[in-house]
């Protein structure tokens, strides 16, 4: 099935869930205010998802040849259960 995405000013609408596109879409759905930003990942914490919150001006202090923004604690994960079973978009 071909995935459809439409953009209309401040609205981004997707008509289906494709786990293969999840990490790329995380950048599209990132939200921030100039001081910190959080990648737009699902709260259900899917395997392979690249969640992250970055703080402006805070860098890793590891000598790897380049500085990178440091990840702040991930404040989004939740565990949602429906009728006693853990909710997962791939099982809907």
C-alpha positions as CSV (number, residue, x, y, z in Angstrom):
1,X,0.0,0.0,0.0
2,X,1.4,3.4,-0.9
3,X,1.7,5.8,1.9
4,X,0.0,9.2,1.5
5,X,1.1,12.3,3.3
6,X,-0.3,15.7,2.8
7,X,0.8,19.1,4.2
8,X,-1.5,22.0,4.7
9,X,0.0,25.0,6.5
10,X,0.3,23.8,10.1
11,X,-1.3,20.4,9.5
12,X,0.6,17.2,8.6
13,X,-1.7,14.3,7.9
14,X,-0.8,10.7,7.3
15,X,-3.4,8.1,6.4
16,X,-1.6,4.9,7.6
17,X,1.1,3.6,9.9
18,X,4.3,2.3,8.4
19,X,6.9,1.2,10.9
20,X,9.7,1.3,8.2
21,X,9.2,5.1,7.9
22,X,9.0,5.8,11.6
23,X,12.5,7.2,12.2
24,X,12.3,9.5,9.1
25,X,9.0,10.8,10.3
26,X,10.4,11.5,13.7
27,X,12.3,14.5,12.3
28,X,9.1,15.8,10.6
29,X,7.2,15.7,13.8
30,X,10.0,17.2,16.0
31,X,8.8,20.0,18.2
32,X,10.9,22.6,20.0
33,X,11.1,26.1,21.2
34,X,14.7,27.2,20.7
35,X,15.9,25.9,24.1
36,X,15.1,22.2,23.7
37,X,13.5,20.0,21.1
38,X,11.9,16.5,21.2
39,X,11.8,14.1,18.3
40,X,8.3,13.3,17.2
41,X,8.2,9.6,18.2
42,X,5.3,7.5,19.6
43,X,4.9,7.5,23.3
44,X,4.5,3.7,23.2
45,X,8.3,3.4,22.8
46,X,8.5,1.2,19.7
47,X,11.6,-1.1,19.1
48,X,14.0,0.7,16.9
49,X,12.5,4.2,17.4
50,X,15.0,7.0,17.8
51,X,13.5,9.0,20.6
52,X,15.4,12.0,21.9
53,X,15.2,15.4,23.5
54,X,18.1,17.8,22.8
55,X,19.0,20.9,24.8
56,X,20.4,24.0,23.1
57,X,24.1,24.4,23.9
58,X,24.6,21.1,25.7
59,X,27.1,18.9,24.0
60,X,28.6,15.4,24.7
61,X,32.1,15.7,26.3
62,X,33.5,12.6,24.6
63,X,36.7,12.9,22.6
64,X,35.5,11.4,19.3
65,X,36.7,14.1,17.0
66,X,33.5,16.2,16.9
67,X,31.0,17.6,19.3
68,X,27.4,16.4,19.2
69,X,24.3,17.6,20.9
70,X,23.7,15.5,24.1
71,X,20.5,13.6,24.6
72,X,18.4,14.7,27.6
73,X,16.3,12.1,29.5
74,X,13.4,10.8,27.4
75,X,10.2,12.1,29.2
76,X,7.7,10.7,26.7
77,X,7.4,6.9,27.2
78,X,4.1,5.4,28.5
79,X,2.8,1.9,28.6
80,X,-0.8,1.7,27.4
81,X,-2.9,-1.4,28.0
82,X,-6.2,-2.1,26.3
83,X,-8.2,-5.0,27.8
84,X,-5.1,-6.2,29.6
85,X,-2.9,-6.3,26.5
86,X,-0.1,-3.8,25.7
87,X,-1.2,-1.5,22.9
88,X,0.9,-1.5,19.8
89,X,0.1,0.2,16.5
90,X,1.3,-2.8,14.4
91,X,-1.4,-4.9,16.1
92,X,-4.4,-2.6,15.4
